[in-house]
Amino acid sequence: MYTKKFSAGVLLIAFAFFLVSCENKDFNAQVEKKETAKPNTSLKAEIDSINNILDKAMLSGNFEAMMAYYAEDIIVSPGLNPTVKGKAAVKEGYEKNRRDGVKYHSFSGTTEEIWECENRIYERGTFGMSFSYKDHPKPIGYYGSYFTIWQREEDGSLKIKYVIWNLGFNPCG
């Protein structure tokens, strides 16, 4: 009896060792593939290209060029100012900046993450910028984070549907 139990135990341990030592090559390939997956570089390149155009347009004061990349019903939520809804309201804000003598001296954005769901693309990143205006001719520097929702249009182009940014510091304290 003791020999049968001992033999059964040895067989059970050997069988368990056999199961543990077997490799599921498909599973390991899937895990390896998932761990080495690359982000959608063509989508990132497309957004980076548009962001570069927007950055240059902002630095040169060419707000009209920026408007081409905004959806008609865009929502802009800047950190310290009220939310603006609609392309006409955004344009009005740019015109006010022009009247107030706002001049952008530098802008640098870094996309940290992009993901896509249906016809929307979500972008999260950080930025740094400096600008001056009539009442404050010495440039003021700001930095923070942003979140943009892009909309894929029927013609395949991308338009900004929603953007929010926050400062990475308290400007009042």
Backbone as a chain_set.jsonl record, in Angstrom:
{"seq": "MYTKKFSAGVLLIAFAFFLVSCENKDFNAQVEKKETAKPNTSLKAEIDSINNILDKAMLSGNFEAMMAYYAEDIIVSPGLNPTVKGKAAVKEGYEKNRRDGVKYHSFSGTTEEIWECENRIYERGTFGMSFSYKDHPKPIGYYGSYFTIWQREEDGSLKIKYVIWNLGFNPCG", "coords": {"N": [[0.829, -1.171, 0.0], [1.875, 1.261, 0.879], [3.864, 1.534, -1.046], [2.358, 1.81, -3.392], [1.122, 4.298, -2.909], [3.38, 5.893, -2.694], [4.482, 5.557, -5.254], [2.383, 6.645, -6.774], [2.465, 9.239, -5.847], [5.021, 10.038, -6.718], [4.623, 9.818, -9.482], [2.625, 11.755, -9.789], [4.015, 14.087, -9.051], [5.999, 14.055, -11.039], [4.361, 14.327, -13.301], [3.25, 16.844, -12.813], [5.601, 18.36, -12.886], [6.218, 17.97, -15.561], [4.049, 19.28, -16.792], [4.497, 21.917, -15.935], [6.974, 22.428, -17.032], [6.502, 22.386, -19.736], [6.321, 24.358, -22.661], [4.269, 26.872, -23.835], [4.363, 27.889, -26.809], [2.933, 29.636, -28.472], [1.596, 31.302, -26.62], [3.796, 32.474, -25.305], [4.906, 33.845, -27.475], [2.866, 35.677, -27.999], [2.886, 37.194, -25.629], [5.499, 38.189, -25.749], [5.297, 39.644, -28.127], [3.389, 41.561, -27.374], [4.784, 42.942, -25.387], [6.778, 44.149, -26.866], [5.466, 45.788, -28.561], [5.005, 48.532, -30.721], [4.176, 52.029, -30.659], [1.559, 53.561, -32.653], [3.189, 54.696, -35.1], [2.794, 56.094, -37.501], [0.475, 57.573, -37.078], [1.31, 59.123, -34.9], [3.353, 60.531, -36.182], [1.826, 61.993, -38.005], [0.288, 63.633, -36.281], [2.372, 64.953, -34.935], [3.43, 66.382, -37.095], [1.312, 68.166, -37.729], [1.183, 69.51, -35.272], [3.687, 70.784, -35.329], [3.277, 72.586, -37.438], [1.245, 74.149, -36.294], [2.635, 75.193, -34.075], [4.631, 76.795, -35.332], [2.979, 78.591, -36.679], [1.734, 79.867, -34.521], [3.957, 81.068, -33.253], [4.701, 82.878, -35.214], [2.539, 84.501, -35.284], [0.488, 83.92, -37.013], [-2.46, 83.368, -36.896], [-4.607, 82.711, -38.487], [-3.744, 80.562, -40.029], [-3.698, 78.61, -38.101], [-6.389, 78.217, -37.562], [-7.355, 76.542, -39.548], [-6.981, 73.984, -38.634], [-8.812, 73.474, -36.693], [-11.872, 72.14, -35.462], [-15.237, 73.073, -36.315], [-16.852, 73.23, -34.053], [-15.073, 73.454, -31.93], [-13.714, 73.177, -28.615], [-12.033, 75.011, -26.269], [-10.174, 74.929, -23.401], [-8.441, 76.796, -21.514], [-5.916, 77.015, -18.955], [-6.105, 79.263, -17.045], [-8.138, 80.872, -17.912], [-11.537, 81.499, -19.064], [-13.492, 78.817, -20.537], [-13.711, 78.447, -24.043], [-15.975, 78.207, -26.706], [-16.43, 77.006, -29.92], [-15.323, 77.829, -33.229], [-15.475, 80.507, -34.108], [-15.429, 81.959, -31.693], [-12.887, 81.279, -30.752], [-11.323, 82.444, -32.735], [-11.975, 85.126, -32.273], [-10.757, 85.432, -29.765], [-8.051, 85.181, -30.547], [-7.848, 87.471, -32.123], [-8.22, 89.429, -30.179], [-5.909, 88.976, -28.66], [-4.044, 89.83, -30.555], [-4.682, 92.572, -30.726], [-3.999, 93.268, -28.118], [-1.324, 93.115, -28.256], [0.009, 90.675, -27.917], [2.797, 88.604, -28.046], [4.337, 85.701, -28.979], [7.209, 84.126, -27.866], [8.522, 81.723, -27.558], [7.785, 78.243, -27.929], [7.244, 74.96, -26.994], [6.227, 71.738, -27.343], [5.619, 68.445, -26.107], [4.614, 65.386, -27.076], [3.325, 62.859, -25.144], [1.714, 60.641, -25.073], [-0.446, 58.873, -27.259], [-3.581, 57.745, -28.339], [-6.13, 55.914, -30.081], [-9.594, 55.841, -30.872], [-12.19, 54.781, -32.651], [-13.252, 57.432, -34.642], [-11.788, 59.305, -33.289], [-8.886, 60.749, -31.863], [-6.709, 60.721, -29.183], [-4.595, 62.791, -27.407], [-1.95, 63.311, -25.185], [0.21, 65.413, -23.368], [3.112, 67.5, -22.601], [4.059, 70.969, -22.168], [5.966, 73.952, -22.815], [6.322, 77.464, -22.767], [6.792, 80.91, -23.794], [5.775, 84.304, -23.614], [4.989, 87.739, -24.394], [3.357, 90.927, -23.825], [1.701, 94.08, -24.555], [1.419, 95.514, -22.039], [3.235, 94.178, -20.54], [6.188, 93.89, -21.411], [8.409, 92.278, -21.014], [9.257, 88.908, -21.537], [7.161, 86.248, -20.335], [7.325, 83.147, -18.792], [5.787, 79.942, -19.094], [4.753, 76.656, -18.141], [3.429, 73.331, -18.431], [0.802, 70.878, -18.693], [-1.084, 69.202, -21.293], [-4.127, 68.174, -22.946], [-5.518, 66.827, -25.773], [-8.206, 66.311, -27.984], [-8.547, 64.918, -31.029], [-10.291, 64.942, -34.119], [-11.151, 62.779, -36.683], [-11.807, 63.713, -39.885], [-14.245, 63.39, -42.582], [-12.867, 63.648, -44.978], [-10.451, 62.623, -44.301], [-8.652, 64.236, -42.994], [-7.281, 65.691, -39.972], [-8.769, 67.35, -37.225], [-8.791, 69.601, -34.481], [-10.823, 68.962, -31.829], [-11.234, 69.309, -29.118], [-9.424, 70.868, -26.542], [-7.458, 71.098, -23.669], [-5.494, 72.729, -21.247], [-3.206, 72.869, -18.541], [-1.428, 74.646, -16.06], [1.816, 73.846, -14.789], [2.43, 74.788, -12.335], [1.718, 77.091, -9.637], [0.719, 80.149, -10.58], [0.136, 82.304, -9.013], [1.367, 82.115, -6.62]], "CA": [[0.0, 0.0, 0.0], [2.78, 2.399, 0.962], [4.565, 1.596, -2.31], [1.429, 2.344, -4.38], [0.957, 5.727, -2.641], [4.644, 6.523, -3.028], [4.572, 5.551, -6.722], [1.382, 7.586, -7.276], [2.972, 10.572, -5.525], [6.137, 10.317, -7.63], [4.028, 10.048, -10.802], [1.926, 13.037, -9.738], [5.05, 15.125, -9.069], [6.612, 14.017, -12.369], [3.383, 14.866, -14.23], [3.183, 18.278, -12.537], [6.84, 18.919, -13.418], [6.072, 17.919, -17.007], [3.133, 20.352, -17.175], [5.134, 23.2, -15.673], [8.121, 22.623, -17.912], [6.063, 22.525, -21.122], [6.24, 25.741, -23.089], [3.232, 27.21, -24.787], [5.082, 28.829, -27.67], [2.006, 30.678, -28.938], [1.377, 32.239, -25.514], [5.028, 33.237, -25.11], [5.048, 34.758, -28.611], [1.905, 36.756, -27.806], [3.385, 38.04, -24.548], [6.672, 38.887, -26.258], [4.817, 40.612, -29.102], [2.732, 42.643, -26.645], [5.801, 43.713, -24.675], [7.608, 44.895, -27.803], [4.6, 46.525, -29.476], [5.371, 49.926, -30.94], [3.003, 52.891, -30.846], [1.184, 53.815, -34.032], [4.119, 55.761, -35.454], [2.29, 56.939, -38.578], [-0.457, 58.499, -36.45], [2.129, 60.065, -34.131], [4.029, 61.405, -37.147], [0.812, 62.899, -38.538], [-0.026, 64.631, -35.248], [3.58, 65.775, -34.746], [3.524, 67.283, -38.241], [0.325, 69.231, -37.529], [1.615, 70.31, -34.115], [4.791, 71.647, -35.774], [2.659, 73.667, -38.215], [0.555, 75.021, -35.332], [3.654, 75.893, -33.282], [5.231, 77.837, -36.173], [1.951, 79.603, -36.929], [1.558, 80.63, -33.285], [5.147, 81.894, -33.031], [4.739, 83.95, -36.206], [1.313, 85.292, -35.176], [-0.396, 83.571, -38.125], [-3.575, 82.65, -36.284], [-5.478, 82.205, -39.551], [-3.251, 79.233, -40.398], [-4.082, 77.691, -37.025], [-7.832, 77.965, -37.631], [-7.609, 75.445, -40.49], [-6.861, 72.701, -37.932], [-9.819, 73.434, -35.633], [-13.24, 71.771, -35.814], [-16.163, 74.21, -36.17], [-17.375, 73.259, -32.676], [-13.94, 73.26, -31.012], [-13.796, 73.666, -27.234], [-10.699, 75.287, -25.743], [-10.228, 75.203, -21.956], [-7.113, 77.171, -21.026], [-5.76, 76.898, -17.515], [-6.505, 80.381, -16.191], [-9.167, 81.666, -18.576], [-12.779, 80.753, -19.285], [-13.599, 77.922, -21.687], [-14.207, 79.073, -25.261], [-16.634, 77.202, -27.542], [-16.662, 77.372, -31.31], [-14.219, 78.396, -33.991], [-15.616, 81.966, -34.131], [-14.988, 82.475, -30.39], [-11.428, 81.122, -30.698], [-10.79, 83.494, -33.616], [-12.147, 86.381, -31.537], [-9.69, 85.45, -28.756], [-6.791, 85.47, -31.237], [-7.874, 88.88, -32.528], [-7.997, 90.203, -28.942], [-4.472, 88.853, -28.373], [-3.338, 90.68, -31.508], [-4.916, 93.96, -30.284], [-3.273, 93.46, -26.851], [0.111, 93.043, -28.53], [0.596, 89.409, -27.455], [3.835, 88.054, -28.916], [4.894, 84.443, -28.48], [8.655, 84.075, -28.086], [8.938, 80.316, -27.668], [6.794, 77.224, -27.615], [7.738, 73.597, -27.183], [5.316, 70.715, -26.838], [6.097, 67.066, -26.198], [3.55, 64.388, -27.001], [3.726, 61.748, -24.298], [0.877, 59.47, -25.315], [-1.513, 59.005, -28.255], [-4.371, 56.548, -28.571], [-7.2, 56.144, -31.042], [-10.83, 55.109, -30.68], [-13.083, 55.141, -33.752], [-12.741, 58.572, -35.418], [-11.175, 60.259, -32.351], [-7.519, 60.48, -31.438], [-6.476, 61.378, -27.902], [-3.181, 63.122, -27.247], [-1.598, 63.871, -23.883], [1.605, 65.811, -23.388], [3.565, 68.616, -21.788], [4.472, 72.106, -22.978], [6.621, 75.105, -22.231], [6.177, 78.589, -23.68], [6.976, 82.252, -23.245], [5.155, 85.351, -24.409], [4.914, 89.068, -23.806], [2.257, 91.727, -24.357], [1.932, 95.538, -24.416], [1.582, 95.934, -20.645], [4.312, 93.39, -19.919], [7.077, 93.606, -22.543], [9.388, 91.23, -20.68], [8.6, 87.598, -21.707], [6.718, 85.46, -19.186], [7.4, 81.729, -19.116], [4.797, 79.025, -18.524], [4.874, 75.246, -18.521], [2.33, 72.534, -17.893], [0.399, 69.691, -19.457], [-2.247, 69.412, -22.148], [-4.867, 67.009, -23.436], [-6.202, 67.213, -27.004], [-9.001, 65.312, -28.7], [-8.561, 65.166, -32.463], [-11.399, 64.295, -34.817], [-10.838, 62.425, -38.065], [-12.873, 64.206, -40.758], [-14.602, 62.507, -43.696], [-11.828, 63.736, -46.009], [-9.235, 62.005, -43.762], [-7.844, 65.201, -42.247], [-7.488, 65.766, -38.525], [-9.127, 68.656, -36.674], [-8.848, 69.609, -33.017], [-12.2, 69.046, -31.341], [-11.201, 69.742, -27.715], [-8.082, 70.956, -25.968], [-7.377, 71.679, -22.331], [-4.14, 72.717, -20.706], [-3.069, 73.318, -17.15], [-0.063, 75.031, -15.702], [2.502, 72.933, -13.895], [2.801, 75.535, -11.137], [0.727, 78.077, -9.242], [1.269, 81.451, -10.976], [-0.212, 83.32, -8.008], [2.033, 81.9, -5.332]], "C": [[0.884, 1.249, 0.0], [3.494, 2.59, -0.368], [3.667, 2.187, -3.391], [1.257, 3.864, -4.187], [2.226, 6.495, -3.008], [4.794, 6.632, -4.538], [3.594, 6.556, -7.318], [1.859, 9.019, -7.016], [4.095, 10.98, -6.462], [5.602, 10.611, -9.028], [3.326, 11.413, -10.864], [2.924, 14.196, -9.806], [5.708, 15.191, -10.436], [5.672, 14.634, -13.402], [3.269, 16.387, -14.06], [4.426, 18.977, -13.092], [6.777, 18.99, -14.939], [5.176, 19.064, -17.489], [3.782, 21.728, -17.024], [6.256, 23.456, -16.665], [7.727, 22.745, -19.375], [5.917, 23.998, -21.456], [5.091, 25.891, -24.06], [3.827, 28.294, -25.668], [4.179, 29.943, -28.175], [1.799, 31.732, -27.852], [2.614, 33.104, -25.313], [5.24, 34.233, -26.254], [4.091, 35.931, -28.469], [2.384, 37.721, -26.725], [4.568, 38.858, -25.044], [6.242, 39.971, -27.252], [4.183, 41.807, -28.403], [3.769, 43.522, -25.962], [6.641, 44.564, -25.615], [6.774, 45.691, -28.802], [5.02, 47.983, -29.537], [4.103, 50.763, -31.061], [2.746, 53.1, -32.324], [2.011, 55.003, -34.531], [3.592, 56.631, -36.583], [1.296, 57.959, -38.027], [0.304, 59.551, -35.648], [2.832, 61.029, -35.079], [3.052, 62.414, -37.734], [0.492, 64.007, -37.534], [1.18, 65.53, -34.985], [3.725, 66.795, -35.872], [2.556, 68.458, -38.1], [0.732, 70.116, -36.359], [2.756, 71.247, -34.488], [4.266, 72.837, -36.576], [1.989, 74.664, -37.269], [1.544, 75.832, -34.503], [4.249, 77.058, -34.078], [4.236, 78.963, -36.436], [1.754, 80.474, -35.693], [2.736, 81.573, -33.067], [5.229, 83.06, -34.011], [3.502, 84.844, -36.14], [0.317, 85.024, -36.293], [-1.561, 82.722, -37.602], [-4.542, 82.089, -37.323], [-5.044, 80.796, -39.97], [-3.65, 78.195, -39.355], [-5.547, 77.286, -37.139], [-8.171, 76.793, -38.549], [-7.592, 74.075, -39.809], [-7.856, 72.568, -36.783], [-11.168, 73.0, -36.2], [-14.134, 72.992, -35.601], [-16.641, 74.357, -34.727], [-16.284, 73.003, -31.627], [-14.266, 73.835, -29.633], [-12.366, 73.808, -26.731], [-10.855, 75.67, -24.276], [-8.828, 75.517, -21.449], [-7.088, 77.203, -19.5], [-6.336, 78.021, -16.674], [-7.623, 81.236, -16.775], [-10.418, 80.832, -18.78], [-12.708, 79.87, -20.538], [-14.237, 78.675, -22.851], [-14.772, 77.975, -26.149], [-16.884, 77.751, -28.931], [-15.491, 78.09, -31.944], [-14.273, 79.931, -34.005], [-15.118, 82.586, -32.824], [-13.473, 82.365, -30.238], [-10.777, 82.214, -31.543], [-10.879, 84.858, -32.93], [-11.071, 86.53, -30.459], [-8.34, 85.758, -29.375], [-6.723, 86.935, -31.65], [-7.66, 89.794, -31.326], [-6.519, 90.159, -28.561], [-3.656, 89.769, -29.282], [-3.473, 92.154, -31.097], [-4.131, 94.28, -29.011], [-1.754, 93.349, -27.027], [0.771, 91.776, -28.019], [1.588, 88.925, -28.505], [4.398, 86.809, -28.256], [6.363, 84.384, -28.858], [9.157, 82.649, -28.247], [7.745, 79.422, -27.351], [7.402, 75.876, -27.92], [6.75, 72.633, -26.55], [5.914, 69.333, -27.03], [4.909, 66.128, -26.032], [4.056, 63.218, -26.174], [2.934, 60.481, -24.589], [-0.191, 59.81, -26.357], [-2.25, 57.68, -28.309], [-5.582, 56.91, -29.407], [-8.406, 55.283, -30.69], [-11.827, 55.636, -31.712], [-12.512, 56.331, -34.505], [-12.13, 59.656, -34.523], [-9.766, 59.786, -31.989], [-7.285, 61.328, -30.193], [-4.973, 61.567, -27.729], [-2.971, 63.776, -25.885], [-0.121, 64.231, -23.916], [1.912, 66.957, -22.441], [4.002, 69.754, -22.714], [5.239, 73.105, -22.13], [6.524, 76.238, -23.236], [6.535, 79.891, -22.981], [6.32, 83.251, -24.192], [5.219, 86.669, -23.661], [3.698, 89.768, -24.405], [2.522, 93.183, -24.015], [2.24, 95.951, -22.982], [2.687, 95.186, -19.912], [5.293, 92.977, -21.021], [8.15, 92.551, -22.275], [8.683, 89.877, -20.788], [8.319, 86.892, -20.377], [6.75, 83.993, -19.618], [6.347, 80.909, -18.388], [5.143, 77.603, -18.953], [3.719, 74.487, -17.884], [2.046, 71.317, -18.744], [-0.85, 70.011, -20.265], [-2.887, 68.083, -22.515], [-5.683, 67.489, -24.636], [-6.994, 66.035, -27.541], [-9.064, 65.769, -30.155], [-9.731, 64.391, -33.064], [-10.964, 64.023, -36.251], [-12.034, 62.823, -38.931], [-13.138, 63.217, -41.892], [-13.544, 62.514, -44.792], [-10.486, 63.148, -45.542], [-8.362, 62.952, -42.957], [-8.169, 65.126, -40.759], [-7.799, 67.196, -38.123], [-9.155, 68.533, -35.152], [-10.288, 69.878, -32.603], [-12.236, 69.655, -29.934], [-9.755, 69.813, -27.263], [-8.181, 71.635, -24.611], [-5.911, 71.668, -21.926], [-4.161, 73.323, -19.313], [-1.606, 73.683, -16.919], [0.509, 74.026, -14.709], [2.955, 73.615, -12.617], [1.672, 76.511, -10.818], [1.282, 79.464, -9.57], [0.999, 82.561, -9.949], [0.588, 83.161, -6.709], [3.43, 81.504, -5.382]], "O": [[0.667, 2.175, -0.781], [3.708, 3.73, -0.778], [4.131, 2.972, -4.219], [1.247, 4.622, -5.156], [2.165, 7.594, -3.558], [5.189, 7.68, -5.05], [3.938, 7.252, -8.273], [1.681, 9.902, -7.856], [4.135, 12.112, -6.946], [6.065, 11.541, -9.689], [3.422, 12.128, -11.862], [2.706, 15.168, -10.53], [5.952, 16.285, -10.945], [6.115, 15.377, -14.278], [3.201, 17.123, -15.044], [4.328, 20.047, -13.693], [7.233, 19.965, -15.536], [5.496, 19.738, -18.468], [3.63, 22.594, -17.886], [6.46, 24.593, -17.09], [8.546, 23.172, -20.188], [5.448, 24.789, -20.637], [4.963, 25.113, -25.006], [3.801, 29.474, -25.318], [4.622, 31.086, -28.294], [1.824, 32.929, -28.14], [2.506, 34.322, -25.168], [5.706, 35.348, -26.021], [4.455, 37.065, -28.783], [2.293, 38.937, -26.894], [4.646, 40.062, -24.8], [6.764, 41.085, -27.222], [4.416, 42.949, -28.8], [3.631, 44.745, -25.968], [7.165, 45.599, -25.204], [7.309, 46.212, -29.78], [5.35, 48.589, -28.517], [3.071, 50.267, -31.514], [3.618, 52.844, -33.154], [1.6, 56.156, -34.407], [3.916, 57.818, -36.626], [1.285, 59.105, -38.477], [-0.022, 60.737, -35.711], [2.897, 62.227, -34.802], [3.413, 63.573, -37.94], [0.433, 65.181, -37.898], [1.024, 66.741, -34.829], [4.101, 67.941, -35.629], [2.933, 69.608, -38.324], [0.637, 71.341, -36.446], [2.797, 72.384, -34.018], [4.746, 73.96, -36.419], [2.146, 75.875, -37.423], [1.325, 77.018, -34.255], [4.361, 78.172, -33.566], [4.598, 80.14, -36.42], [1.62, 81.692, -35.809], [2.544, 82.743, -32.735], [5.768, 84.115, -33.676], [3.421, 85.838, -36.86], [-0.604, 85.813, -36.501], [-1.627, 81.517, -37.843], [-5.221, 81.096, -37.064], [-5.887, 79.939, -40.235], [-3.908, 77.038, -39.689], [-5.905, 76.145, -36.846], [-9.181, 76.121, -38.339], [-8.131, 73.11, -40.35], [-7.751, 71.639, -35.982], [-11.563, 73.435, -37.282], [-13.812, 73.855, -34.784], [-16.814, 75.472, -34.235], [-16.542, 72.413, -30.578], [-14.984, 74.827, -29.501], [-11.586, 72.856, -26.761], [-11.573, 76.613, -23.944], [-8.107, 74.622, -21.008], [-8.116, 77.393, -18.85], [-7.001, 77.751, -15.674], [-8.009, 82.236, -16.169], [-10.377, 79.605, -18.684], [-11.956, 80.153, -21.471], [-15.182, 79.443, -22.666], [-14.14, 76.934, -26.334], [-17.471, 78.819, -29.099], [-14.77, 78.849, -31.296], [-13.233, 80.585, -33.924], [-14.457, 83.625, -32.844], [-12.841, 83.252, -29.664], [-9.801, 82.834, -31.123], [-9.943, 85.654, -33.01], [-10.535, 87.62, -30.26], [-7.556, 86.513, -28.8], [-5.673, 87.568, -31.542], [-6.991, 90.821, -31.44], [-5.941, 91.178, -28.184], [-2.699, 90.404, -28.841], [-2.491, 92.896, -31.119], [-3.655, 95.402, -28.831], [-0.998, 93.473, -26.063], [1.964, 91.783, -27.714], [1.27, 88.844, -29.692], [4.874, 86.852, -27.122], [6.724, 84.566, -30.021], [10.107, 82.399, -28.989], [6.833, 79.796, -26.613], [8.001, 75.675, -28.976], [6.474, 72.713, -25.353], [6.628, 69.083, -28.001], [4.28, 66.086, -24.975], [5.105, 62.65, -26.475], [3.427, 59.373, -24.374], [-0.766, 60.899, -26.338], [-1.63, 56.617, -28.323], [-6.009, 58.064, -29.44], [-8.259, 54.138, -30.263], [-12.25, 56.79, -31.65], [-11.377, 56.255, -34.973], [-11.974, 60.798, -34.954], [-9.505, 58.593, -31.834], [-7.625, 62.511, -30.163], [-4.189, 60.63, -27.882], [-3.715, 64.672, -25.486], [0.702, 63.467, -24.421], [1.097, 67.334, -21.599], [4.281, 69.534, -23.893], [5.167, 73.099, -20.902], [6.633, 76.002, -24.439], [6.576, 79.97, -21.754], [6.313, 83.065, -25.409], [5.47, 86.71, -22.456], [3.087, 89.281, -25.356], [3.455, 93.492, -23.273], [3.215, 96.662, -22.736], [3.029, 95.532, -18.781], [5.238, 91.848, -21.51], [8.73, 91.999, -23.21], [7.619, 89.699, -20.196], [9.117, 86.933, -19.441], [6.255, 83.647, -20.691], [6.052, 81.149, -17.217], [5.752, 77.387, -20.001], [3.113, 74.949, -16.918], [2.927, 70.792, -19.426], [-1.578, 70.958, -19.966], [-2.274, 67.021, -22.409], [-6.45, 68.446, -24.527], [-6.514, 64.902, -27.552], [-9.562, 66.851, -30.467], [-10.105, 63.325, -32.577], [-10.473, 64.914, -36.945], [-13.143, 62.327, -38.731], [-12.339, 62.31, -42.129], [-13.34, 61.503, -45.463], [-9.504, 63.169, -46.285], [-7.421, 62.509, -42.298], [-9.19, 64.574, -40.351], [-7.178, 68.139, -38.613], [-9.502, 67.483, -34.611], [-10.884, 70.887, -32.978], [-13.144, 70.416, -29.599], [-8.957, 68.925, -27.564], [-8.9, 72.62, -24.439], [-5.179, 70.723, -22.222], [-5.001, 74.154, -18.969], [-0.692, 73.104, -17.505], [-0.213, 73.439, -13.903], [3.785, 73.07, -11.889], [0.778, 76.727, -11.636], [2.218, 79.917, -8.912], [1.588, 83.639, -10.031], [0.484, 83.993, -5.808], [4.053, 81.306, -4.339]]}, "num_chains": 1, "name": "protein.A"}
